[in-house]
Amino acid sequence: MAGTGSTRRAAVVVALLAVAALVVAGPAGAMHWPNGGGDAGRSGFQPVDEGGLPITFKWQRADHALAPRSSMLTSAGSLADQRSMYATDEGRVVVRRLLTGSQIGGLPDLSAKRSGAFGTGAGNVTPVETSTSAGLGQVFAVFNQGYNPNAAGDPTRFGVELGQVDETAGDLVAAPYRLSATDPCTANCWTDYTINSSPVITPPDGAGNRVLFFLAEKNIPSPDPTNHPELAQSLQTLYRVPIANASSRDAAIGTVTYVADTDANPLSSPTLVWLNDAGGTPTAYVALGTFQGIKTYSVADLTPGPESPAPGSNDGLAAGVRTPSTPVTITGEAPGAPGSGMTTTPAIYAASTDATSTRVHKFTQTGSSQVLDRADSPAVSGEAAVMLATDQVVSSSSTPAGHLFVTTSTNLYSFRTDTLALAAAYSGADLPAGQGFRYTTAAATGQLVAVVTDGGAQLVLDATTLAPVDNELFRPAPDAWAATEAFGQPAVSSRFLQMGSGAGAFVYGMRLASPPTGYWLAASDGGIFAFGDAGFFGSTGNMTLNRPIVGMGTTPTREGYWLVASDGGVFSFGDAVFHGSAGDITLNSPIIAMAPTPSGDGYWMVAADGGVFSFGDAEFFGSTGDLQLNKPIVGIAPTITGLGYWLVASDGGIFAFGDAAFFGSTGGMTLNKPIVGMAANPNGDGYWLVGSDGGIFAFGRSGFYGSTGDITLNKPIITMAASGTGLGYVFTAPDGGVFSFGDVPFLGSTGDMTLNKPIVALAVKP
């Protein structure tokens, strides 16, 4: 949208007379989950086993005025840049930094309404966004706008509008466009339409173009309401909105087309699926839950596609099918999407409901049949929420069973995806009155299910049994209990669990669910040895260094690393960015270690006297540089927030700064060998210390997984690193001998090599 003022506004508006529709083609690579699958809880290119227990509180924005009315949404991109986003009842789009919760931009207000902008009834309207693994994009928000159509004082009427918010700056790129009652348009204008379901957006084609779809409803009163009220009509119109260059601030809207009356359930969000057309060609379709089952429309031109047969009598579909959902691939992509390794979607799941009961349905295609087969579950109690979630993982070679998680006004249920048999239930009778799940949907990750009740209570349950996890493994933030309502779905991405309610936004850290897959060793000349799938991004092995390398740190993506020398010189490789060094500073004591910030936008160095040097976004929280130490400092570890760090001395004395909590030390013990390093538990609730004999001391909630304390070593241990899961750790010695414990696999060592220089540092991936 080049230009400013009216030029920019004209470029972004959704105009029915705009030119040139866009054709969608699929990109290579992963698909961002909010673009398909009907499950906003999967976002940020989330692998299906991304997070595990324990879950620890990270940040909150307990603000009733800015409480989420939509599902939580996460951008893709690096953790340092990822955004947490949601829409409020009053029409604002909130953009925050996922890592810290810091607000981005000025809370752009898309709507002058006081309520109902992102849902006027049982539904909720979650925006879509266009980030990719390469970086941030745009938020496109379809919403309800209330306005007075003329000067005669007629009652407020609704119209549906589209706004654009930039994820990088958090600002409103262009004023939303509204079709007023005076616009020269036909009966299918957006005027008097309302939206109560979420839009969906396609993956980008090679030029970055996408297509947005949404379902809006228009109630047409009877021309003779007294004598013929039955002549009143309700139109559920599916709109196709092409957007050129959709990840850029310069995005532009093309020709808008629509299907005037789809018979869709107005609470059913469109979902992208890939099915065979009548000629057997895999084709992208938009699926809708209707009062007849499932209908699909071609992404390219809205041509009707495969659909389910009309329901028989008393088969439970009379009240309409809710949002369709699909399985996922192991990386979180929608099956059938470009880059997923599959050509079609193996199954479509949806719930249908009336005021008292709910059933789950499975829709499948046989060959190129344009009639979808349907299987039904037994009926369960309560009125279903607008979406369901699944943890079923599929691939081109297998379709194993998983679970469907269905929330209703009374309970949370899980069904098997293969048989649709009821697998488990969580009873709303265990909750305070009125706190079922009529307006909220679960999010699944790994072996866990996260959900917020209608009253705002936050729950994490075992995916198999639906039993709540122990409160020592998940404890909601105290302010979360101030909520009185909630809508939508949590989100899980980058091991962050995001939950929203009327009390505000709440974010928790989850442990990594998968064990490490690689590690690096660094020698004092900066030579790098990579094992497993750890990448080699460069070294200083062929450079003449002023001082030897003493430490290393990796970026959050694990696609780069830093090396630090004893004079504080820093060497950056891969996607590691140079943020400064102490190479030109006269140091009282040599640098002995470094630690990156969680964002990767900075790092700390620590000297043997405990002097701390901060670079980039690393903050200085204190040091022991002016203290008389019993023993020198030998290690540093940051907290999970990046708002603090621990220093450890060779006698195991611990010095905690910022938000780092003291969990214990060996400062008062008689040690067999001196402490040589430490690692923080990635959950933030403890740490490990290691001695030169490989003896391990675990504090807080850090587990003991083994040691070399009773082994005769060829060389003493010189450092350690922890598994990202918190369920293991690894040591190394100067000869590069590697000792792995817990869930850290042994992937190789330099113990049998002749090294130019001794090993001095170790880092684990992920």
C-alpha positions in Angstrom: 0.0 0.0 0.0 2.3 2.7 -1.2 1.6 6.3 -0.3 0.0 7.9 2.6 -3.4 9.4 3.6 -6.2 8.7 1.3 -3.9 7.0 -1.2 -2.9 4.4 1.4 -6.5 4.0 2.6 -7.8 3.4 -1.0 -5.1 0.7 -1.5 -6.1 -1.3 1.6 -9.9 -1.1 1.4 -11.8 -4.1 0.5 -13.7 -2.8 -2.5 -16.2 -4.9 -4.4 -15.2 -3.2 -7.6 -11.5 -3.7 -7.2 -9.5 -5.3 -10.0 -7.6 -8.5 -10.8 -8.3 -11.5 -8.6 -5.2 -13.4 -7.4 -4.4 -17.1 -8.0 -3.2 -19.1 -5.0 -0.2 -21.4 -5.3 1.5 -23.2 -2.5 5.0 -22.3 -1.2 7.7 -24.7 -0.2 8.2 -25.2 3.5 6.0 -25.4 6.6 2.6 -23.9 6.8 1.7 -21.6 9.6 -1.1 -23.4 11.4 -3.6 -20.5 11.8 -3.8 -20.6 8.0 -5.6 -23.9 8.1 -7.0 -26.7 10.2 -9.6 -24.6 12.1 -7.4 -24.6 15.2 -5.9 -21.3 16.2 -4.2 -22.9 19.1 -1.5 -24.3 16.8 0.6 -21.3 15.8 4.2 -20.2 15.3 5.0 -23.4 13.3 4.4 -25.4 16.4 5.5 -29.0 16.4 2.9 -31.3 17.9 5.1 -32.2 20.9 6.4 -28.7 21.6 5.7 -28.4 25.3 5.7 -30.5 28.5 5.6 -30.3 32.2 6.3 -28.6 34.4 4.7 -25.3 33.3 6.0 -22.2 34.9 4.5 -18.7 35.0 6.4 -16.3 32.7 4.4 -13.0 32.4 0.9 -11.6 32.6 -0.9 -8.5 31.5 -3.8 -8.5 34.0 -5.8 -5.7 32.4 -9.6 -6.0 32.1 -9.8 -3.2 29.5 -7.4 -5.1 27.2 -8.7 -8.6 27.9 -8.7 -11.0 25.0 -12.1 -11.6 23.2 -10.5 -13.7 20.5 -8.3 -16.8 20.6 -4.6 -16.2 21.4 -2.5 -16.0 18.3 1.3 -16.3 17.8 3.4 -15.2 14.9 6.1 -17.3 13.3 9.7 -16.2 13.1 12.6 -16.3 15.6 11.8 -16.4 19.3 13.5 -13.0 19.6 10.9 -11.5 17.3 7.8 -13.6 17.8 4.6 -11.8 18.7 1.7 -12.8 20.9 -1.5 -11.3 19.6 -5.2 -11.1 20.3 -8.3 -8.9 19.7 -10.3 -7.2 22.5 -14.1 -6.8 22.8 -13.8 -3.0 22.1 -12.0 -3.5 18.8 -8.3 -3.2 19.6 -5.6 -5.5 18.3 -3.0 -6.1 21.0 0.5 -7.0 19.8 3.1 -8.1 22.4 6.6 -9.6 22.3 6.1 -13.3 23.1 9.3 -13.6 25.1 8.6 -10.7 27.5 5.1 -9.5 27.1 6.2 -6.0 26.2 3.7 -4.0 24.2 4.5 -3.3 20.6 2.9 -0.2 19.2 0.0 1.9 20.4 -2.9 -0.6 20.7 -4.6 0.2 17.4 -8.3 0.7 17.7 -10.1 -0.7 14.6 -13.7 -0.2 15.9 -15.6 2.7 17.5 -17.9 0.1 19.1 -17.8 -0.4 22.8 -18.4 -4.2 22.5 -19.1 -6.9 20.0 -16.3 -6.0 17.5 -14.9 -9.5 17.6 -18.0 -11.4 18.4 -21.5 -10.3 19.1 -22.8 -13.6 20.5 -21.6 -17.1 21.2 -18.8 -16.9 18.6 -15.5 -15.2 18.7 -13.5 -13.7 15.8 -9.8 -14.3 15.8 -7.7 -12.3 13.3 -5.3 -14.0 10.9 -1.7 -13.0 10.4 0.8 -13.5 7.6 4.2 -14.0 9.3 6.5 -16.8 7.9 9.5 -18.6 9.3 11.6 -15.8 7.6 10.0 -13.0 9.7 7.0 -11.0 10.8 4.0 -10.0 8.7 0.6 -8.3 9.0 -2.5 -8.9 11.1 -5.7 -8.9 9.0 -8.7 -8.4 11.3 -12.3 -8.8 10.1 -14.6 -7.3 12.7 -18.1 -5.9 13.4 -18.5 -2.1 13.3 -21.6 -0.4 14.7 -22.7 2.8 13.1 -25.7 5.1 12.6 -26.6 4.9 8.9 -28.2 8.3 8.6 -29.0 11.5 10.4 -32.5 10.5 11.1 -31.5 8.7 14.3 -32.2 5.2 13.1 -30.9 2.4 15.4 -27.3 1.4 15.3 -26.6 -1.1 12.5 -23.7 -3.5 12.0 -21.3 -3.7 9.1 -18.3 -6.0 8.6 -14.9 -4.3 8.1 -11.4 -5.3 7.4 -8.3 -3.7 9.1 -4.6 -4.2 8.8 -2.0 -4.0 11.7 1.7 -4.3 11.2 3.3 -6.9 13.5 6.7 -5.2 13.5 5.5 -1.8 14.6 2.1 -2.8 16.1 0.4 0.1 14.4 -2.7 0.4 12.2 -1.5 0.5 8.6 -4.7 1.8 7.1 -8.1 2.9 8.3 -10.7 0.1 8.0 -13.2 0.3 5.2 -17.0 0.2 5.8 -19.8 -0.1 3.2 -22.5 2.3 4.4 -26.2 2.2 3.6 -25.7 4.9 1.0 -23.1 3.0 -1.0 -24.2 2.1 -4.5 -24.2 -1.6 -4.0 -26.5 -4.5 -4.5 -28.3 -6.7 -1.9 -25.0 -8.4 -1.0 -23.1 -5.5 0.5 -21.4 -6.0 3.8 -23.8 -3.5 5.3 -26.0 -5.1 7.9 -23.8 -8.2 8.0 -22.2 -9.5 11.2 -19.4 -11.9 11.8 -19.2 -14.4 14.6 -16.5 -16.8 13.3 -12.9 -16.5 12.5 -11.4 -15.9 9.0 -8.8 -18.1 7.4 -5.9 -17.2 5.1 -4.1 -19.3 2.6 -0.3 -19.9 2.5 1.6 -17.4 0.3 2.3 -18.2 -3.3 5.8 -17.5 -4.8 5.0 -13.8 -4.9 3.7 -13.5 -1.3 0.1 -13.3 -2.3 -2.6 -14.9 -0.2 -6.4 -15.2 -0.1 -8.5 -14.5 3.0 -11.9 -16.2 3.5 -14.6 -15.3 6.1 -18.3 -16.1 6.7 -20.7 -13.3 7.5 -24.4 -13.4 8.2 -27.2 -11.1 7.2 -30.7 -11.2 8.6 -33.3 -10.0 6.1 -36.7 -9.2 7.8 -39.9 -10.4 6.3 -41.6 -7.8 4.1 -44.8 -8.7 6.0 -43.7 -9.5 9.5 -47.2 -9.5 10.9 -48.8 -11.9 8.5 -45.8 -13.7 7.1 -43.0 -13.9 9.6 -41.8 -17.0 7.9 -40.6 -14.9 5.0 -37.7 -13.6 7.1 -34.3 -14.8 5.7 -30.8 -15.3 6.9 -28.0 -15.3 4.5 -24.6 -16.9 5.4 -22.2 -15.4 2.8 -18.7 -16.8 2.2 -16.3 -14.0 1.1 -13.1 -14.5 -0.8 -10.6 -11.6 -0.4 -7.3 -11.8 -2.3 -4.4 -9.9 -0.8 -1.3 -9.2 -2.8 2.1 -9.0 -1.0 0.3 -10.0 2.2 3.2 -10.0 4.6 4.1 -6.4 3.8 2.8 -3.0 4.9 2.2 -2.5 1.2 -0.4 -5.2 0.9 -3.2 -4.6 -1.5 -6.7 -6.0 -1.9 -7.9 -7.5 -5.1 -11.4 -8.3 -6.4 -13.7 -9.6 -3.7 -16.0 -12.5 -4.7 -18.5 -14.4 -2.7 -21.0 -17.2 -2.4 -24.3 -15.5 -1.5 -26.0 -18.2 0.6 -24.0 -21.2 1.8 -26.5 -22.5 4.4 -23.5 -22.4 6.8 -23.6 -22.3 10.5 -22.7 -18.6 11.3 -20.5 -19.8 14.2 -18.5 -22.1 11.8 -15.1 -20.7 10.8 -13.9 -21.7 7.3 -11.0 -24.2 7.3 -8.5 -25.1 4.5 -8.6 -28.7 3.3 -7.1 -30.5 0.4 -9.4 -33.0 -1.4 -9.6 -34.5 -4.9 -11.8 -32.7 -7.4 -14.1 -34.7 -9.7 -11.2 -35.4 -12.0 -9.0 -36.8 -9.2 -6.7 -33.7 -8.9 -5.8 -32.7 -5.3 -7.3 -29.3 -4.9 -7.4 -26.7 -2.1 -10.9 -26.0 -0.7 -12.5 -24.0 2.0 -14.6 -26.2 4.3 -17.6 -24.9 6.2 -19.9 -26.5 8.8 -23.4 -26.2 7.6 -26.9 -27.2 8.7 -26.6 -30.1 6.3 -23.1 -31.3 7.3 -19.9 -30.1 5.4 -19.7 -28.0 2.2 -16.5 -27.1 0.4 -15.6 -24.4 -2.1 -12.6 -24.1 -4.3 -9.9 -21.7 -3.0 -9.2 -20.6 -6.5 -12.7 -19.5 -7.6 -15.3 -20.7 -5.0 -16.6 -23.5 -7.2 -18.5 -26.0 -5.1 -16.5 -29.1 -4.2 -17.0 -32.3 -2.2 -19.7 -32.2 0.5 -21.4 -34.5 2.9 -24.8 -36.0 2.2 -27.9 -34.5 3.5 -28.7 -35.6 7.0 -31.3 -38.2 7.7 -34.1 -37.7 10.3 -33.0 -37.3 13.9 -29.3 -37.7 13.2 -28.2 -34.8 15.3 -27.2 -32.3 12.6 -30.3 -30.2 12.8 -28.6 -27.5 14.9 -25.7 -27.3 12.5 -22.1 -28.4 12.3 -19.4 -26.2 14.0 -15.9 -25.4 12.7 -14.2 -28.3 10.8 -10.8 -29.3 11.9 -8.1 -31.6 10.5 -5.2 -33.7 11.8 -1.6 -32.3 11.8 1.7 -33.5 10.5 4.6 -33.9 13.0 5.8 -30.4 12.3 2.4 -28.9 12.9 1.5 -28.4 9.2 -1.9 -29.0 7.8 -1.9 -32.3 5.8 -2.3 -31.7 2.1 -0.8 -28.2 2.3 2.2 -27.5 0.2 5.3 -28.7 2.1 3.3 -31.2 4.3 4.5 -34.2 2.3 0.8 -35.1 1.6 -1.5 -34.4 -1.3 -4.9 -34.5 0.5 -6.4 -34.2 3.9 -7.1 -37.7 5.2 -10.0 -36.7 7.5 -12.1 -33.7 8.5 -13.6 -33.6 12.0 -16.4 -31.4 13.3 -18.9 -31.4 16.1 -22.7 -30.8 15.7 -24.9 -29.7 18.6 -28.2 -28.7 19.8 -29.0 -27.1 23.2 -28.5 -30.2 25.2 -26.2 -32.7 23.4 -23.2 -32.9 21.0 -21.8 -35.4 18.6 -18.5 -35.6 16.7 -18.4 -36.5 13.0 -15.6 -37.7 10.8 -15.8 -36.9 7.1 -13.6 -38.7 4.5 -13.3 -38.9 0.8 -13.1 -42.1 -1.2 -11.1 -41.6 -4.4 -12.5 -38.6 -6.3 -16.1 -39.0 -5.0 -17.7 -35.6 -4.5 -19.8 -37.0 -1.6 -17.9 -37.2 1.6 -18.4 -40.3 3.8 -19.5 -39.6 7.4 -19.1 -41.5 10.6 -20.7 -40.3 13.9 -19.8 -40.6 17.6 -22.2 -41.3 20.4 -24.0 -38.3 21.8 -22.5 -36.6 24.9 -24.0 -33.9 27.2 -23.9 -30.2 26.6 -23.9 -27.7 23.8 -20.6 -27.7 21.9 -18.2 -24.8 21.6 -17.5 -23.4 18.1 -14.3 -25.4 17.5 -12.6 -28.7 18.5 -8.9 -29.6 18.7 -7.0 -32.7 17.8 -3.6 -34.2 18.6 -3.7 -36.7 15.7 -0.4 -36.8 13.8 -0.5 -38.1 10.2 2.0 -38.5 7.5 2.1 -39.7 3.9 2.6 -43.2 5.1 0.4 -43.6 8.1 -2.8 -42.3 9.8 -2.5 -43.4 13.4 -5.2 -42.8 15.9 -5.2 -39.7 18.0 -7.7 -37.7 20.1 -10.4 -35.2 19.4 -10.9 -32.7 22.3 -14.4 -31.3 22.4 -15.6 -28.7 24.8 -19.3 -28.3 25.7 -21.4 -26.2 28.1 -21.0 -29.0 30.7 -17.8 -31.0 30.1 -14.6 -31.5 28.2 -14.5 -34.8 26.2 -11.9 -36.7 24.2 -12.8 -39.1 21.4 -10.6 -41.5 19.4 -10.1 -40.3 15.9 -10.3 -43.8 14.4 -13.5 -45.1 15.9 -15.0 -41.9 17.4 -15.4 -43.8 20.6 -15.5 -41.7 23.8 -12.1 -42.0 25.4 -12.3 -39.7 28.5 -14.2 -36.9 30.1 -13.5 -34.0 32.5 -16.7 -33.0 34.3 -17.7 -29.4 34.6 -19.3 -30.5 37.9 -15.8 -30.1 39.4 -15.9 -26.4 38.6 -17.8 -23.5 40.1 -21.3 -23.1 38.7 -21.5 -21.6 35.2 -17.9 -22.5 34.4 -18.3 -25.0 31.6 -16.7 -24.7 28.1 -19.5 -23.3 25.9 -17.4 -20.4 24.6 -13.9 -21.9 24.9 -11.8 -24.5 23.1 -8.9 -26.7 24.2 -5.4 -26.6 22.7 -3.4 -29.8 22.5 0.4 -30.2 22.7 2.3 -33.4 23.4 0.6 -35.3 26.2 -1.2 -32.2 27.5 -4.4 -30.3 26.9 -4.8 -26.7 28.0 -8.2 -25.0 28.3 -9.8 -22.0 29.9 -13.4 -22.3 31.2 -16.2 -19.9 30.3 -15.6 -18.3 33.7 -11.8 -17.8 33.1 -10.4 -20.7 35.2 -7.2 -22.0 33.6 -6.7 -25.8 33.4 -3.9 -28.1 32.1 -4.9 -31.8 31.8 -3.4 -35.1 30.8 -4.3 -35.8 27.2 -5.1 -39.4 27.8 -7.2 -39.3 31.0 -8.2 -35.6 31.1 -7.2 -35.6 34.7 -5.8 -32.2 35.8 -2.1 -32.2 36.3 -0.7 -31.7 39.8 -0.7 -28.1 41.0 3.0 -28.3 41.6 3.4 -28.9 37.8 1.0 -26.2 36.8 -0.3 -23.4 38.9 -2.2 -20.5 37.3 -1.1 -17.0 38.0 -3.0 -15.6 41.0 -4.5 -12.7 39.0 -6.0 -15.3 36.6 -8.7 -16.1 39.1 -10.1 -12.5 38.8 -11.7 -13.5 35.5 -15.4 -13.8 35.0 -15.5 -14.8 31.4 -13.4 -16.2 28.6 -13.6 -16.9 24.8 -11.6 -18.7 22.2 -8.6 -20.9 22.6 -5.1 -20.9 24.2 -2.0 -21.1 22.0 1.2 -23.0 22.3 4.3 -22.0 20.5 8.1 -22.0 21.2 7.3 -23.7 24.5 5.1 -20.8 25.6 1.5 -21.5 26.7 -0.7 -18.4 26.2 -4.1 -18.2 27.9 -6.6 -15.4 27.7 -9.7 -14.4 29.7 -11.6 -11.4 31.0 -8.8 -10.9 33.5 -6.1 -10.4 30.7 -3.4 -12.3 29.0 -1.3 -14.9 30.8 1.8 -16.6 29.5 3.6 -19.7 30.8 6.9 -21.5 29.9 6.8 -25.2 29.1 9.7 -27.5 29.1 10.9 -28.8 25.8 9.2 -32.1 25.1 11.9 -33.6 22.9 15.4 -34.6 24.0 18.5 -32.9 22.5 19.6 -33.8 19.0 23.1 -32.4 18.9 25.8 -30.6 20.7 29.0 -28.6 20.0 32.4 -28.6 21.6 34.7 -25.6 21.4 38.5 -25.7 21.8 40.6 -22.9 23.2 41.7 -21.9 19.7 38.1 -21.6 18.7 38.0 -24.9 16.8 34.4 -26.2 16.7 33.3 -29.8 16.7 29.7 -30.5 15.9 27.9 -33.7 16.8 24.4 -35.1 16.0 22.4 -32.5 13.9 24.3 -29.5 15.4 25.4 -27.4 12.4 28.9 -26.1 11.8 28.7 -22.4 11.2 32.4 -21.4 11.4 35.3 -21.2 13.9 38.4 -19.3 14.8 40.5 -22.4 14.4 42.5 -20.8 11.6 42.8 -17.4 13.2 45.6 -16.0 15.3 43.8 -15.0 18.6 45.0 -12.4 21.1 43.7 -14.6 23.9 42.3 -18.1 24.1 38.6 -18.9 23.8 37.0 -19.7 27.1 33.3 -19.9 26.5 30.4 -20.2 23.9 26.7 -19.6 23.6 24.1 -20.5 21.1 21.2 -18.5 19.5 17.6 -19.3 20.3 17.3 -20.9 16.8 20.4 -23.0 17.4 21.5 -21.8 13.9 24.5 -19.9 15.2 26.8 -19.4 18.1 29.2 -17.0 19.8 32.7 -17.7 21.1 34.3 -15.5 23.7 37.9 -15.1 24.6 39.5 -14.4 27.9 40.0 -10.8 27.0 36.3 -10.4 26.2 36.7 -10.6 22.4 33.5 -12.0 20.8 33.3 -14.0 17.5 29.9 -14.5 15.9 28.9 -17.3 13.5 25.7 -18.4 11.7 22.7 -16.2 12.7 24.5 -15.0 15.9 24.7 -11.2 15.8 27.7 -9.3 17.3 26.4 -7.0 20.0 29.7 -5.8 21.4 32.7 -7.0 23.3 35.2 -6.2 26.1 38.2 -6.7 23.8 39.1 -3.0 24.2 38.5 -2.8 27.9 41.2 -3.2 30.5 39.9 -6.0 32.7 40.6 -6.6 36.4 40.2 -10.3 35.8 40.0 -12.4 32.7 36.6 -13.4 31.2 35.7 -17.0 32.1 32.3 -17.6 30.5 29.4 -16.0 28.6 25.6 -16.5 28.5 23.2 -15.3 25.7 19.9 -13.7 26.7 16.8 -15.8 26.0 16.0 -13.5 23.0 19.4 -13.9 21.4 19.6 -10.2 21.1 22.4 -9.8 23.7 24.7 -11.6 26.0 26.5 -11.4 29.3 30.2 -12.1 30.0 31.5 -12.8 33.5 35.1 -12.5 34.7 36.8 -14.6 37.4 36.2 -11.8 40.0 32.5 -11.8 39.2 32.5 -8.7 37.1 29.6 -8.8 34.7 29.6 -7.1 31.3 26.3 -6.7 29.4 25.7 -6.3 25.7 22.7 -5.9 23.4 19.5 -6.4 25.4 21.3 -8.0 28.3 20.7 -5.9 31.4 23.1 -5.5 34.2 21.6 -6.7 37.5 24.6 -6.8 39.7 28.0 -8.5 40.1 30.6 -9.6 42.7 33.2 -7.4 41.1 33.5 -5.3 44.2 33.3 -8.2 46.7 36.1 -10.1 48.3 35.4 -13.7 47.2 36.5 -16.9 48.9 37.0 -18.5 45.5 36.9 -17.3 41.9 33.7 -17.3 39.8 33.7 -20.2 37.3 30.2 -19.9 35.6 27.1 -17.9 34.8 23.5 -19.0 33.9 20.6 -16.7 33.0 17.0 -17.1 34.2 14.3 -18.1 31.7 13.0 -14.5 31.6 16.4 -12.9 30.9 15.8 -10.6 33.9 18.4 -12.1 36.1 21.3 -14.5 36.4 23.3 -16.7 38.7 27.1 -16.7 39.2 28.8 -19.7 40.8 32.2 -19.8 42.4 34.6 -22.8 42.5 33.5 -23.6 46.1 29.9 -23.8 44.9 28.9 -20.5 46.4 25.9 -19.0 44.5 25.3 -15.4 43.8 21.8 -14.5 42.5 20.9 -11.3 40.8 17.8 -9.8 39.3 14.9 -12.3 39.3 17.2 -15.2 39.9 16.1 -17.2 43.0 18.5 -18.8 45.5 17.8 -22.5 45.6 21.0 -23.6 47.6 24.7 -23.9 47.2 27.7 -26.0 48.2 29.5 -23.0 49.7 29.3 -24.6 53.2 30.3 -28.1 52.1 33.7 -29.8 51.9 34.0 -30.8 48.2 36.1 -33.6 46.8 36.9 -31.4 43.8 36.2 -27.8 42.9 33.0 -26.7 41.1 33.8 -25.9 37.4 30.5 -25.0 35.9 26.7 -24.7 36.3 23.6 -25.0 34.2 20.1 -23.6 34.9 17.1 -25.8 34.8 15.3 -24.6 31.6 12.1 -24.3 33.6 13.7 -21.6 35.8 13.1 -23.5 39.1 16.6 -24.8 39.9 20.1 -25.4 38.7 22.9 -27.9 38.7 26.6 -27.5 39.7 29.3 -29.8 38.4 32.7 -30.5 40.0 35.9 -31.3 38.1 35.4 -35.0 39.0 31.9 -34.9 37.5 30.1 -34.8 40.8 26.7 -33.3 40.4 24.8 -31.1 42.9 21.1 -30.5 42.1 19.1 -27.7 43.6 15.5 -26.5 43.4 13.5 -28.8 41.2 16.4 -30.0 39.2 16.7 -33.8 39.2 19.8 -36.0 39.7 20.4 -38.1 36.6 23.9 -39.5 37.2 27.5 -38.3 37.6 31.1 -39.4 37.0 32.0 -38.8 40.6 32.9 -42.5 41.1 34.6 -42.9 37.8 38.4 -42.5 37.1 38.6 -39.8 34.4 41.3 -39.4 31.9 40.9 -35.6 32.2 38.9 -33.5 34.7 35.5 -32.2 33.8 35.6 -28.5 32.7 32.0 -27.5 32.0 28.4 -28.8 31.6 25.2 -28.0 29.8 21.6 -29.0 30.4 19.0 -30.7 28.2 16.3 -28.3 27.0 13.8 -30.7 28.6 15.3 -30.3 32.1 15.5 -34.1 32.2 19.3 -34.5 31.6 22.7 -32.9 31.3 26.1 -33.5 29.7 29.7 -32.8 30.7 32.9 -32.5 28.8 36.6 -32.7 29.6 39.6 -30.9 28.0 40.2 -34.0 25.7 36.6 -33.7 24.5 35.4 -36.7 26.3 31.6 -36.4 26.6 29.5 -37.8 29.4 25.7 -37.7 28.9 23.0 -38.4 31.5 19.2 -38.4 31.6 17.7 -37.8 28.2 20.8 -36.4 26.6 22.1 -38.9 24.0 25.7 -39.6 23.4 26.3 -38.4 19.9 30.1 -38.5 19.7 33.2 -36.9 21.2 36.8 -35.9 20.5 38.1 -38.2 23.2 40.0 -40.3 20.7 41.3 -37.5 18.6 44.5 -35.6 18.7 43.5 -32.0 19.4 45.4 -28.9 18.6 44.1 -27.2 21.7 42.0 -28.5 24.7 38.2 -28.3 24.8 37.0 -25.4 26.9 33.2 -25.1 26.2 30.1 -27.1 25.4 26.6 -26.2 24.1 23.6 -28.4 23.5 21.0 -28.3 20.7 18.2 -27.6 21.4 
